[in-house]
């Protein structure tokens, strides 16, 4: 289950972690960012499934992705924390059984000379085996 999403420099969302539960409702005044939050979820989906250029094209350009009021950076980022404990599933690797706990994935998207790219990405996964927590982390950047 998606537990926390943090967006930075995306439309009206500066850098705010948003905690999610089993049921979530978006309530707020007009122009408070509800639609931008939903579009951020779609943007993350698009970046991961069809690529950065298509994700930005679906929003009619880079200027419609970045925060409109004085962007602090020419990059935007998303971080998601996904809780796996409630799934009750275990995985086997080399005859050992692991219980997945959660994972955190972050990516930063940038622009250079009309080229859009994933500037960096990080993945951290936590597992449990025999009562001991194991953390695996991977990182890539341009």
N, C-alpha and C positions, 0 to 999 in steps of 0.2 A: 504494500500500500504506500502510495506517495505521502510522505509525512511533512516535508519542508521543501519549499522552493524559494530560492533567493535570486532576484533579478537585479541587474545593475545596468543603469544607463539605457533602459529600454522604454521608449515612449515617455509616459508620465511616471514611470517607476524608477526611482533613483538607486537605492541599494537597501532593499527591505526584505528580510526573511518572512515568509508567510507560512505559518503552521497550518496543517490540514488534518482533519479527523476523518471518521467514517462517513460523515455526512457534512457537506459544506454548502453554505448559501452565500452568494455575493449580494450584499446590501449596501447601498450608499447613495449619496446625492448624485444628481446628474454631473457628468464630467469629473467623477472622483477616481476613475481608473478601473472600473469593473470590466469594461470591454477590453481594455489594454491588458489586463491580467489574463483573460481568456485568449486573446491573441498571442500573448507570450507563450502559453501552453502550446498553441498551434505552431508558433515559430520554433520552439524546441523540437516538436515533432518533425517539422519540415527540415530543419538543419540535420537531424539524425537520419531521416529517411530519403530525402531528395537532394540534399546538399545546400550549402550556404547561398550560392548564387540564386537558386530557385526560391529559397526561403525569402530572400531579400526582394526578389522580383515580384513575389506574391504580395508584398507590401508596398509596391510601386517605388522602390528605391531606398537607398541607405538613409537618406534624410528623413524618411518616415519610420525608421527603426530606432534611431538614436533619440535620446531625450531632447525635446525641442528647445528647452530653455537652457542655454549655455552648457552644452555637453562637456563634462569634465574630461572626457576621453573620446577618441575616435573608435572606441571598442565598446562592445556590449557583452555581457556575460550572463550565464544562467548556471545555477547549482541546484541539483535535486538530491534529496535524501529519501531513499526508498526503504521501508521497513519490511523485512522478510520473515520476521519471527512468527507472525500469525499464520503463515502458510503451512506450517507443520511438516514441511518437506525436508528431506535430507539428501545430500549428494555423496556419491562415492568416488573417491580418487585413489587409485592404486590400493584398493582393498581397505581404505580407511573411510570412515563415515564422518561427514561434517554437517553441522547444522548452520545454514545461512542466517545471519542476524540482520545485517543491513548493508547497503552500499550507498556511496556518495559519488556523484558524477558532476563534474564542472567543465564547462567549455567557455572559451573567450573567442569571440568573432571580431575580426578587424577588417580594415579596408586599406588598400594601397593602390593608387593609380587606377581606380575603377575596378580593381580586382578584389574580390571578397574571399576570405579564407578563415579557417579555424586557426587562430594564433596559438592556442594551447588547450590541452585537455588533461584532466586528472580523474583517476578512478581509484576509489578506496573501497575495499570490500572487507567486511568483518564476518568471521565464521567462529563456531565453537566446536571443539573436539575434546571429549573427555573432561569437560568443565573448564577448559582453557580457551581463552579468546585468541584468535589468530587474525592478524591484519595483513592484507596484501594491498600494495599500492603501486599504481602505474602512472607515469607522467610523460607527456609529449609536448614539445613546443617548437615553433618555427624560429 
